[in-house]
Amino acid sequence: MSENLFIGTKHELLIASRLIESGIMVSKPLVDIGVDFIASNKNFTKNVPIQVKYKESERNIFFTGSEIESYKSKNVYIAYLLKDSEWFMPFSTFIDLACFPNRKDQAAYIKLNNTSTDLSPYLGDEGFKNMVSFIKNE
């Protein structure tokens, strides 16, 4: 069994725990629907699919073409965890900000050291708080 499986699950559970501490309901799908869990406000009037990614060696927010195709149709909110930073944003925001180089795999990325775009609303505690507000429908 791959060690990566445990590392990914650990980070999914950490994000789920933080959401619960913030008053968000978290549900794990019983079948694989292509997201890690569903986050809901307390009265279940807003349900948001959450995808958690942990990349220890990555320096940018990066998704493959197949991930992009899967997530963009589901209104997914991403929690992208790097070794030294955490990023939280709607997947539609990733699509708006990403570079799409001409690659066979149709991958895309947000270059985090690019100073031309203000990414602070998506970074760390502020990004997490914005995600919670989005889920709570505030």
Buried (B, 14 or more C-beta within 10 A) or exposed (E): EEEEEEEBEEBBBBBBEBBEEBEBBBEEEEEEEEBBBBBBBEEEEBEBBBBBBBBEEBBBBBBEBEBBEBBBEBEBBBBBBBEEBBBBBBBEBBBEBBEEEEEEEBBBBBBBEEEEEEBEEBBEEEBBEBBBEBBBEE
